[in-house]
Amino acid sequence: MPKRLVVMAWLLIAMLSVLSTAQYVTYFAPTPLSESISHRRFPDFIIYFSDASYDFASRQITFRLQMDIHSATDQGNSITFKFSNPITGGFWKRLNLTYSQQNEYAYQCNEVGVHDSMYGLSERYPYEYYEINYNVAAGVDRPFDFDNEFIPYVVPYMAYPDSLRWLISGSASKVTQEVSSSNYFVDFTVKIRVERMPGYSSMISLFPVWTANVVLASLIFLVDPSKGKLPRVRERLAIYISLFVFISGFMVSVGSQASAKWLFSTSELFLFALLSSTMAFAMLSFLSRYRADGNQDHAAVAFSILSCVSFLWIDPIFYTWDVGRLDPVYNLTLGKFLEVIPFFVDSRVILWVVLIATAYIVPYAKVHHDFRRARLTLLLVGVFVFWLASFKTLHDPAIALVSAGYILFSWREIVNILRKAIHSVDHSRSAPEYQDTTQPLEGASLEMPALDLAEAEATAPKIIKPKRRKRGAPKQKKRKRLRKSQAIGRA
């Protein structure tokens, strides 16, 4: 690798390390919602979905609904809100007047055991989410004193022990107030979303798959250098059999975790890709013994990476085909297909693909191309993925843990660059300072001492010149011999 690329790689590593550290620090800062609730506003409207519990089998959520309105407008003794949903139907809730004083009225509602159904795609496991949208509306006596940008606070939280497995969040839209003849209407939307706790679900579903891919990729090191780096089939065969057994058993475990689905989950698609990669490695390892071009690990590595990417397209393809076949109005276009992909493929899956592809490429480059920057490549990929995982849309503790493992595996590169940096700093400190030799030193004289020519000639070494060879003498002798021979011939 050229030295310029190495320097650029280290600069990129340093920059991404600083950015990721700053990004992770923000997770410890208080959220804007917590700061807003701690400083009470007036007028105010807060909706609590507290003590929530989620039944994954029936897709039912149960919670305590609390509503709190503080306003300067008198709405009578009660206000009735309707939470409507086109799929589940919804419910009605009444807020009673609990406090009234000069220009301040409080309406509250507190009801336990409210339940409703949620909907979502289990095919996204372990990154699936289930949500429900409510259109909240009420008829009031007079408009509230809310401004045009007023948004109610939605505060949901899960009850123990569901809070260890599920993460709940909520949001609301701006409040719109409409006037129809002599009636006033308040309208806004509320969204409740339940998703698996990030980190735990991916650690038990995707982390083992990544580990199995690393084991499969490490078989590239099992080659025989004396035979042109041909694979050692006997040693590899035991790993192939172990991976086949692992995939079949783990497939059953993943299928039980994500039930009530009609397509494949993300974990199952990764397992299918691992199964096809293992079959490709096993088949090409045996063929390497009988092919003239020798080792076929390059084909196995390319097939493994392509299978890991291509299997993720199965759910969008099947869904688009089924909908287009059953619905005559639905047009099968590329735009429709691209719109379907985010519903089945989470963006965090891309980071797993990068980590798995790196696990295949680096060992192959190390063994078959004598790549000397393998650890630096792992370090660069680890820091890059660690930085991407710091964003909230891509955050997953399991991905951060794996990328940190890539970084720790390259500890020698980090130690060497730190040693070089410390050595360069010490060398710059110990180097003598530059002095201007054109200026005389303090107390020095510019006068040259007198030179004794006789003493210099006596002490100077004598130069002995080599004797030059007389090149003309042999030619004169040849001429004399020639003349003498010519005279004898004439006589």
Buried (B, 14 or more C-beta within 10 A) or exposed (E): EEEEEEEEBBEBBEEBBEEBEEBBEEEEEEEEBEEEBEEEEEBBBBBBBBBBBBEBEEBBBBBBBBBBBBBEBEBEEEBEBBBBBEEBEBBEBBBEBEEEEEEBBBBBBBEEEBBBBBEBBBBBBBBBBBBBBBBBBBEBEEEBEBEEEBEBBBBBBBBEEBBEEBBBBBBBBBBBBEEEEEEBBBBBBBBBBBBBBBBBBBBBBBBBBBEBBBBBBEBBEBBEEEEEBBBBBEEBEEBBEEBBEBBEEBBEEBBEBBEEBEBBBBBBBBBBBBBBBBBBBBBBBBEBEEEEEEBBBBBBBBBBBBBBEEBBBBBBEBBBEEEBEEEEEEEEEEEBBEEBBEBBBBEBBBBBBBBBBBBBBBBBBBBBEEBEBBBBBBBBBBBBBBBBBBEEEBBBBBBBBBBBBBBEBBEEBBEEBEEEEEEEEEEEEEEEEEEEEEEEEEEEEEEEEEEEEEEEEEEEEEEEEEEEEEEEEEEEEEEEEEEEEEEEEEE
